Amino acid sequence: MTKNSVKITLISMLGMLALFACSSEAEVVTEVVEVEKQVVVEKEVIKEVQVPGETVVTEVVKEVKVPGETVIVEKEVEVEKKEKELVIYSGRSESLVGPIIEEFSVLTGIPVEVKYGKTGEMVSLLETEGSKTPADVFYAQDPGGLGAVADMLDPMSREVCDLIPAWAVAPRDAADQCSWIGITGRARVLVYNPDVLSEADLPTSMEDLTDPKWKGKLGWAPTNGSFQAMITGMRIYWGEEKTETWLDGIMANEPIVYPKNTPQVQAAADQEIQLGMVNHYYLHRFIAKEGENFKARNHYLNNGDAGSVVLVSGAGILDASDNKGNAERFMTFMTSKIAQQYFATQVHEYPLVTEGVSPNRMLQDMESLSKPDIDISQLGDLEATQALLMKVGALQ
């Protein structure tokens, strides 16, 4: 070996991040390097190296003059782990879930890209992309959307499935795994103006809405995913024939069509309609912003028909995902006290994990709601529901 030939052996270790680390932290690793060469001067060598899957780091190596031909060099290498980006397709609006998804990213250091759209649009996109979808997680507004792509979801571990009450989780497979879990509960209600209707005037069942006295006084949003999930529940609970008869009766009453729930709540307050078919939490967003004097209130049906179904928003992990570890971390976070309290307080939805989570004082206790006996995991037959809505003229 010549004087200037060098043989260097590096030994390195990288740390692992905890689930809810505040940010990606640098780890300092000490390495021992044996260098075979004649050293005649002290010098500092600075070079950049690329570690696969990590950031570019700078090594500073100081060679120390030692008699003989072997130099022992000690160096410190600072390596910062770079998390793989998590891609979420969200059928929930950014105004509702964007802040808590951002909180997940901040707390874990996992970068997140979210594609927002209506649940139906996300379902169509996933079906078009198939196994080539870049999505890791599908976050749906309702169980119908999740059921529609159930064959594209990867079963999650029993530990994740056990985080949520059994009624709000997809059916377990032979390995006791589930394909999706609920994250929040969302009750279907009728919104009305108490200056226009007294409690005695309010219907006791969805069937009452076909009475001609409501002609021109109803609002609905046939394109809304939650509305379509409710109709799917009617098909399960009432049967196809009765549901079609009910829809014909509503159409005869010439309901005013809205694109979604929010404008129905405003329309009730403005006396444009007397009753709107919505999810419960939209009213509470108005009250939180405008105060208790806002002129609309929710009416919870107490007869246990499909109009009082409690839907869930939920999420599942795509089978095509190559980032399932971080996807499960997201699912676990969304069932944590941090996320569940956010949904209870800021979004006015029902938390599905109640231990350690303070209930929203404005909401009727979910245990007191008169829910129909419907398996919400069966609400995935959206195509048949949409076909029925088109048949009666509610959809074009």
TORGUTI-42251 format. One line per field, with one value per residue (C-alpha): residue in three letters; residue number from 1; y, z, x. Coordinates in pm, whole numbers, plus 32768, in hexadecimal, padded with zeros to 4 digits. Each point is the difference from the previous one (the first is absolute). Layout:
residu: c(ala;...) $
num: c(NUM;...) $
c2: c(Y;...) $
c3: c(Z;...) $
c1: c(X;...) $
This chain:
residu: c(met;thr;lys;asn;ser;val;lys;ile;thr;leu;ile;ser;met;leu;gly;met;leu;ala;leu;phe;ala;cys;ser;ser;glu;ala;glu;val;val;thr;glu;val;val;glu;val;glu;lys;gln;val;val;val;glu;lys;glu;val;ile;lys;glu;val;gln;val;pro;gly;glu;thr;val;val;thr;glu;val;val;lys;glu;val;lys;val;pro;gly;glu;thr;val;ile;val;glu;lys;glu;val;glu;val;glu;lys;lys;glu;lys;glu;leu;val;ile;tyr;ser;gly;arg;ser;glu;ser;leu;val;gly;pro;ile;ile;glu;glu;phe;ser;val;leu;thr;gly;ile;pro;val;glu;val;lys;tyr;gly;lys;thr;gly;glu;met;val;ser;leu;leu;glu;thr;glu;gly;ser;lys;thr;pro;ala;asp;val;phe;tyr;ala;gln;asp;pro;gly;gly;leu;gly;ala;val;ala;asp;met;leu;asp;pro;met;ser;arg;glu;val;cys;asp;leu;ile;pro;ala;trp;ala;val;ala;pro;arg;asp;ala;ala;asp;gln;cys;ser;trp;ile;gly;ile;thr;gly;arg;ala;arg;val;leu;val;tyr;asn;pro;asp;val;leu;ser;glu;ala;asp;leu;pro;thr;ser;met;glu;asp;leu;thr;asp;pro;lys;trp;lys;gly;lys;leu;gly;trp;ala;pro;thr;asn;gly;ser;phe;gln;ala;met;ile;thr;gly;met;arg;ile;tyr;trp;gly;glu;glu;lys;thr;glu;thr;trp;leu;asp;gly;ile;met;ala;asn;glu;pro;ile;val;tyr;pro;lys;asn;thr;pro;gln;val;gln;ala;ala;ala;asp;gln;glu;ile;gln;leu;gly;met;val;asn;his;tyr;tyr;leu;his;arg;phe;ile;ala;lys;glu;gly;glu;asn;phe;lys;ala;arg;asn;his;tyr;leu;asn;asn;gly;asp;ala;gly;ser;val;val;leu;val;ser;gly;ala;gly;ile;leu;asp;ala;ser;asp;asn;lys;gly;asn;ala;glu;arg;phe;met;thr;phe;met;thr;ser;lys;ile;ala;gln;gln;tyr;phe;ala;thr;gln;val;his;glu;tyr;pro;leu;val;thr;glu;gly;val;ser;pro;asn;arg;met;leu;gln;asp;met;glu;ser;leu;ser;lys;pro;asp;ile;asp;ile;ser;gln;leu;gly;asp;leu;glu;ala;thr;gln;ala;leu;leu;met;lys;val;gly;ala;leu;gln) $
num: c(1;2;3;4;5;6;7;8;9;10;11;12;13;14;15;16;17;18;19;20;21;22;23;24;25;26;27;28;29;30;31;32;33;34;35;36;37;38;39;40;41;42;43;44;45;46;47;48;49;50;51;52;53;54;55;56;57;58;59;60;61;62;63;64;65;66;67;68;69;70;71;72;73;74;75;76;77;78;79;80;81;82;83;84;85;86;87;88;89;90;91;92;93;94;95;96;97;98;99;100;101;102;103;104;105;106;107;108;109;110;111;112;113;114;115;116;117;118;119;120;121;122;123;124;125;126;127;128;129;130;131;132;133;134;135;136;137;138;139;140;141;142;143;144;145;146;147;148;149;150;151;152;153;154;155;156;157;158;159;160;161;162;163;164;165;166;167;168;169;170;171;172;173;174;175;176;177;178;179;180;181;182;183;184;185;186;187;188;189;190;191;192;193;194;195;196;197;198;199;200;201;202;203;204;205;206;207;208;209;210;211;212;213;214;215;216;217;218;219;220;221;222;223;224;225;226;227;228;229;230;231;232;233;234;235;236;237;238;239;240;241;242;243;244;245;246;247;248;249;250;251;252;253;254;255;256;257;258;259;260;261;262;263;264;265;266;267;268;269;270;271;272;273;274;275;276;277;278;279;280;281;282;283;284;285;286;287;288;289;290;291;292;293;294;295;296;297;298;299;300;301;302;303;304;305;306;307;308;309;310;311;312;313;314;315;316;317;318;319;320;321;322;323;324;325;326;327;328;329;330;331;332;333;334;335;336;337;338;339;340;341;342;343;344;345;346;347;348;349;350;351;352;353;354;355;356;357;358;359;360;361;362;363;364;365;366;367;368;369;370;371;372;373;374;375;376;377;378;379;380;381;382;383;384;385;386;387;388;389;390;391;392;393;394;395;396) $
c2: c(8000;815A;8119;80B0;7ED7;8007;7EEE;807E;7F29;80B6;7F7C;80CC;7FEB;80C5;803E;7FD0;810D;7FD1;8011;8160;80A4;8177;8008;7F3B;8009;7FDC;7EDE;801E;7EBC;7FD0;7F2B;7F69;8003;7F51;80AC;7F5F;8114;80CF;8145;8126;811F;8047;804B;800C;7F49;8074;7F3D;7FC7;7EA2;7F87;7EFB;7F42;8072;8113;816A;8071;8030;8090;7F36;80AE;7F1F;8079;7F3D;8008;7FD8;7EB5;7F58;7ECC;7FA0;7FD9;8127;7FDB;80FB;8046;80B9;806A;7FE3;80B6;7F4C;8082;7EFD;8062;7F73;7F85;80E1;7F80;8033;8022;800D;80B7;8003;80EC;8174;80AF;80EF;7EDA;7F1A;80D0;8088;7EAB;7F63;811C;7FBE;7E93;806D;80F5;7F09;7EDB;80AE;7F3D;80DC;7FE0;804B;800D;7FF6;808A;7FC1;7F6F;7E9A;7F88;80AD;7F5D;7EAB;8030;8071;7ED2;7F14;80A2;7FF5;7EA0;7F65;8129;80FB;80D5;8011;7F5D;8056;803B;80E0;7FF6;80D6;7ECD;7E83;7FE6;808C;7F0E;7EDA;805C;7FC7;7EF3;7F12;8103;8021;7F42;7F59;80B6;7F58;7F96;8100;811E;7F6F;7FE1;8178;8046;7F70;7ECC;80A2;8105;7F10;7F2F;7E8E;7F37;7EF6;7EA8;809F;80F4;8121;8115;80C3;8154;80AA;811A;8142;80D4;7FD9;80E0;7FF3;8043;8108;80F2;816E;8100;8165;800B;814C;7F4A;7EA5;7FA6;7EAF;7F8E;804C;7F27;7EAD;7EC2;7F32;802E;7F6C;813B;80D0;7F79;80B4;8109;8109;8008;804B;8109;800F;7EEF;800E;7EE2;7FBB;7EC8;800B;8008;7EC2;7FFC;802A;7EDE;7F2E;804C;7F91;7EC0;7FCC;802C;7EF8;7F0F;805C;803D;7F3A;8077;802C;80D2;80D6;8046;805A;80F0;80A5;8028;80A8;80F0;8054;804C;80FD;80B9;801A;8115;7F6A;806D;7F91;7F9D;8020;815A;80CF;7F3C;806F;8169;7FDB;7F86;812B;80E8;7F59;7F91;7E9F;7F74;7EB7;7F92;7EA3;8028;7F7F;8087;80B8;8105;80BE;800B;8097;811F;8029;7FFE;8118;80CF;7FB4;7F57;80F2;7F5F;7FAC;7E8B;7EC4;7E89;7F0C;7E9C;7EFE;7F11;7EE4;7F43;801C;8031;817A;7FEA;7F25;8057;7FF1;7FFF;80A8;7F04;7F9B;7ED4;7FAF;7FB8;7EAA;80A8;80D9;7FD8;80D3;7F2B;803F;8176;7FC1;7F36;8115;80ED;7F18;7FE1;8179;8041;7F2D;80AB;80ED;8125;7FBB;7F8E;8137;80D7;7F64;8023;8169;809B;7F39;7FAE;7E92;7ED6;7F6D;7E86;7FE7;809A;7FA8;813C;80D1;8110;7FF7;812E;80A8;8069;7E9D;7F0E;7ED1;7EF8;7EEA;80AB;8008;7F17;7F59;7F05;7E9C;8020;7F6A;8132;7F24;7FA2;8166;7FD5;7FBA;8163;7FA2;7F69;8130;80F1;7F34;801C;8176;8023;7F28;80EB;8136;8075;7FDA;804A) $
c3: c(8000;7FA7;80FA;7F77;7FDA;80EF;8073;80CB;80AA;8077;8102;802A;80A9;7FC6;8111;7FDA;803A;8104;7F84;8073;7FF9;7FDE;7ECA;7F48;80E6;7FA1;809C;8043;7FC2;8066;7F12;8021;7EC5;7FC4;7F03;7F7C;7F8D;805C;809F;7FF4;803F;80AF;7F16;7FF6;7EEE;7FB1;7F15;7FBA;7FED;7F90;80E4;7F50;8082;80D3;7FD4;7F86;8127;802C;809F;80A5;802F;80BF;7FC8;8122;7FE3;809E;7FE5;7F23;7EE3;80A7;8053;80DD;7F90;80C8;7F4E;8045;7EED;801E;7F44;7FE6;7FAB;7EE9;801F;7EC9;7F97;8055;7EEE;8072;7F22;80CE;7FC0;8128;7FC9;8056;80ED;80D9;8001;7F7B;8155;80AA;7ED9;8016;8175;7FB5;7F12;80FB;8121;7F40;7F04;7EE9;7ECD;7F82;7EAF;7FFF;7ECE;805B;7F4F;8036;807D;7EBE;7F30;80CB;7FD6;7E87;7FF9;80CA;7F1F;7ECE;808D;808A;807A;7F77;80ED;80BC;812A;8149;80C0;7F95;80F7;7FB1;806C;8036;8013;7EA9;7F5E;80BF;7FAC;7E8E;7FF7;810D;7F12;7FD5;8176;80BF;8145;8132;8138;8114;80E4;7F1B;7FCC;8179;802F;7F8E;8072;7F3B;7F63;7F55;7F6A;7EC3;8037;807A;7F26;806D;808F;80CE;7F24;7F6B;7EBB;808F;8147;8057;8083;805F;801D;7F3A;8042;7EF2;806D;7F7D;801E;8038;8071;8159;7FA3;7EEA;8090;8168;8090;7FD1;7E8B;7FCA;7F53;80CA;7EDB;7EAC;7F74;8070;7F04;7EE1;808D;7F00;8113;7FD1;7E8B;7FA3;8167;8000;7FB1;7FA5;7F59;7F25;7F90;8167;8073;8158;7F67;7F15;8125;80B3;7ECD;7FF6;816B;7FA2;7EF2;8104;8111;7F35;7EC6;7E98;7FBD;8133;7FCC;7E97;806C;8103;7EFF;7F12;8118;8047;7E8F;7FF6;8115;7F1E;80F0;7FCD;7F91;80A6;7FAF;8168;816D;805D;7F21;807F;8164;7F8C;7F35;8132;80C7;7EE3;7FE6;7E99;806E;8132;8016;7F7A;8002;8089;80EA;8161;8019;7EF1;80DF;811B;7F1D;7FBD;8173;805A;7F04;8024;8162;80A6;7F5B;7EAB;7F85;7FC0;80D3;7FCD;8024;805D;7F98;811F;7F53;7F90;7E8A;7EFC;8021;8154;7F96;8093;7EE8;8034;7F4E;7FE1;7F59;7F77;7F79;7E8C;7FA8;7EF5;8105;802F;813B;80E0;813B;7FF9;7F90;813C;80CD;7F65;8055;8166;801F;7F83;811E;8103;810A;7F44;7EBE;80A3;80DC;7ECC;7F4F;8134;8048;7EB0;7F06;80EB;7F9F;80E6;806F;7FE2;810D;8133;8115;805C;7F00;8079;7F4F;7F42;80E7;7ED8;7F82;806B;80A1;7EF3;80E6;800F;7E86;7F71;7EF4;7F08;8008;7ECD;7FCE;7F7B;7F5B;7F05;7F84;7EE3;7EEA;7F7A;7E94;8047;80D3;7EEF;7EFD;80D6;802A;7E87;7FCB;80CF;7F65;8130;7F44;7E94) $
c1: c(8000;8084;8014;7ED1;7F11;7EDA;7F0C;7ED5;7EF5;7EC5;7F0A;7EBF;7EAF;7EBF;7EF9;7E8C;7EFB;7EF0;7E97;7FB5;8159;7FDB;80D9;810B;812F;816A;80C1;8174;80BD;816A;80D0;8158;80D0;814B;80DE;813E;80EB;812D;7F8C;80EB;7F0C;7EBA;7EE2;7E83;7F43;7E9C;7F22;7E8E;7F6C;7EA9;7F66;7EE4;7EAE;8099;8063;8155;80E8;815A;811A;8121;812E;812D;8142;80EE;8179;8064;8156;7FFB;7F1D;7EAB;7F27;7EC9;7EFE;7EC6;7EE9;7E9E;7EFB;7EB3;7EEA;7E9B;7EF5;7F14;7E9D;7F4E;7EDE;7EA4;7EFA;7E96;7ECC;7EFB;7E8B;7FE4;8030;8145;7F4E;7F93;812E;8124;806A;8012;80B8;80FD;8020;8051;8113;8094;7FFD;8092;80DF;7F53;7FC1;7E9B;7F63;7E83;7F1F;7EA8;7EB6;7EA8;7FFC;7F5B;810A;8114;7F5C;7FF3;816B;8073;7F40;80A0;8161;7FDF;8144;80C3;7F66;80FD;7F12;8061;7EC0;7E98;7F46;7E8C;7EDB;7F27;800F;7F60;813A;80DE;7F21;800E;817A;8015;80B2;8117;8043;810B;7F8F;8083;8081;7F13;80A5;7F94;7EA2;7FD0;8030;7E99;7EAF;7F9C;7ECA;80DD;8100;7FF9;7FB1;812B;80A1;807A;813B;7F2C;8070;7F27;801C;7F95;7FAD;7F14;809A;7ED1;7E86;7F10;7E8A;7EFE;7F03;7EFD;8061;7EEA;7FBA;7F57;7F5E;7F46;7FC2;7FB0;8063;7E98;801B;8133;7FE5;8033;8082;809A;7EC0;7F49;80C3;7F2F;7ECD;7F90;800E;817A;7FEB;8101;807C;810B;8172;80E9;8150;7FDF;816E;8082;80B0;7F5C;7EA6;8043;807C;7EB8;7F3A;80D1;7FA0;7E92;8026;808C;7F07;7EC1;8049;8019;7E8D;7FB2;8135;7FA0;7E9D;808E;80E4;7ED9;7F40;811F;8020;7E8A;803B;80F8;8128;80FD;814D;8144;8164;804C;7F98;8081;7F19;7ED3;804B;801B;7EC0;7F43;807F;7F98;7EA8;803C;7FA6;7F55;80BE;8152;809B;8161;810E;7FEA;814C;7FC8;7F0E;80FE;8105;7F0E;7FB1;8172;8039;7EC2;7F8A;7ED9;7F0B;803A;7EA2;8017;7FF8;8024;7EE2;8066;7EFD;7FBB;7F49;8138;7FC2;810F;7FEB;80AB;8121;8155;80FE;8176;811B;8117;8141;80B9;8159;8021;8088;80D9;80AF;8177;7FF2;7F23;80CC;7FC0;7E9A;7FBF;809F;7F03;7EDF;8079;8028;7E9E;7F7A;80DE;7F7A;809C;7F42;7EBC;7FF2;803C;7ED6;7F22;805C;8053;7F31;7EDC;7FFB;7FD8;814E;800C;810B;7F62;80F6;80BC;7F3F;7F13;7EAC;7F7F;7F02;7F27;7FC8;7EF3;80A4;8038;7F89;7EAC;7FD4;7EF9;80D2;7F6F;807E;80DF;8159;80B6;8106;7EEF;7FD9;80F8;7F05;800D;7FC8;7EAA;7FA1;806D;7F43;7EC5;802C;8022;7ECD;7F25;809E;80C4;814B;8046) $
